[in-house]
Amino acid sequence: MPHINEKIDFCVEVFIVYKNKVLLRIHDKLGFWLSVGGHIELDEDPIEAAIREVKEEVGLDIEIIGESNGPLNGDDKNRNYKYLIPPRYLGRHPVNDKHEHVVFVYFAKSKTDLISESILEHEKGVEMKWMTSDDLNKIEIIPNVKFYALEALKELGEK
């Protein structure tokens, strides 16, 4: 997706866990392992963006893990106010010398490890892999991606 704003875009990264594995993919433009994610569109909140990006990129239905930190620990229907699950991590990084991303990092669970066939067909040449902790320690991977992936596995992986 092209950049939405000139200077800073808001994005999501979702570390999806199924049993004792976390899903990573080789980014089609950057060529290194990342989580599933993308830009938050102007008409959605970060949770909606996370769910949409995962569905678009890998065809999975996920549950974002975390608790709303709102005073009612739920939605306030009287005011049409929705409390959101806060991200596990929040970061900012340059994309190039004129553009940056603010990234909301979420952990999620999936009930299956089956990537949609239509997604695999559409994303030919894009490598996706469910990885264990051991796998993560054997590959070349950006330190923050490795950290988030290992943290997601520690928290959400089956004991």
Backbone hydrogen bonds, N-H to C=O, Kabsch-Sander energy under -0.5 kcal/mol:
donor,donor_aa,acceptor,acceptor_aa,energy
9,D,100,E,-2.2
11,C,102,V,-3.0
12,V,38,G,-2.8
13,E,104,F,-2.3
14,V,36,V,-3.3
15,F,106,Y,-2.7
16,I,14,V,-0.9
17,V,108,A,-2.7
18,Y,21,K,-2.5
21,K,18,Y,-1.8
22,V,131,M,-2.6
23,L,16,I,-2.2
24,L,22,V,-0.5
24,L,129,K,-2.4
25,R,34,L,-2.8
26,I,127,E,-2.8
27,H,25,R,-0.6
27,H,32,F,-2.6
31,G,27,H,-2.4
34,L,25,R,-2.7
36,V,14,V,-1.2
38,G,12,V,-1.7
40,I,10,F,-3.0
41,E,39,H,-0.6
44,E,41,E,-1.7
49,A,45,D,-2.3
50,A,46,P,-2.4
51,I,47,I,-2.4
52,R,48,E,-2.5
53,E,49,A,-3.1
54,V,50,A,-2.1
55,K,51,I,-2.1
56,E,52,R,-2.9
57,E,53,E,-2.9
58,V,54,V,-2.5
59,G,54,V,-1.0
59,G,55,K,-0.9
60,L,54,V,-0.9
62,I,60,L,-0.5
63,E,109,K,-2.1
65,I,107,F,-2.7
69,N,84,L,-0.8
73,N,70,G,-1.4
76,D,81,Y,-2.7
77,K,75,D,-0.9
79,R,76,D,-1.0
80,N,77,K,-0.6
81,Y,76,D,-2.3
83,Y,81,Y,-0.5
88,R,105,V,-2.5
89,Y,105,V,-1.3
91,G,103,V,-2.3
93,H,101,H,-2.3
95,V,99,H,-3.1
96,N,99,H,-1.7
99,H,96,N,-0.7
100,E,7,K,-2.6
101,H,93,H,-2.6
102,V,9,D,-2.7
103,V,91,G,-3.0
103,V,101,H,-0.6
104,F,11,C,-2.8
105,V,89,Y,-2.8
105,V,103,V,-0.6
106,Y,13,E,-3.0
106,Y,104,F,-0.6
108,A,15,F,-2.4
109,K,63,E,-2.1
110,S,17,V,-2.1
111,K,61,D,-0.6
115,I,113,D,-0.7
116,S,58,V,-1.4
120,L,116,S,-2.4
121,E,117,E,-2.5
122,H,118,S,-2.2
123,E,119,I,-2.9
124,K,121,E,-0.9
126,V,123,E,-2.6
127,E,125,G,-0.6
129,K,24,L,-2.8
131,M,22,V,-3.1
131,M,129,K,-0.6
136,L,132,T,-2.1
137,N,133,S,-1.5
138,K,134,D,-0.5
138,K,135,D,-1.4
139,I,135,D,-0.7
141,I,139,I,-0.6
146,K,142,I,-2.4
147,F,143,P,-2.6
148,Y,144,N,-2.6
149,A,145,V,-2.6
150,L,146,K,-2.7
151,E,147,F,-2.5
152,A,148,Y,-2.7
153,L,149,A,-2.2
154,K,150,L,-2.5
155,E,151,E,-2.4
156,L,152,A,-3.1
157,G,153,L,-2.1
158,E,19,K,-1.1
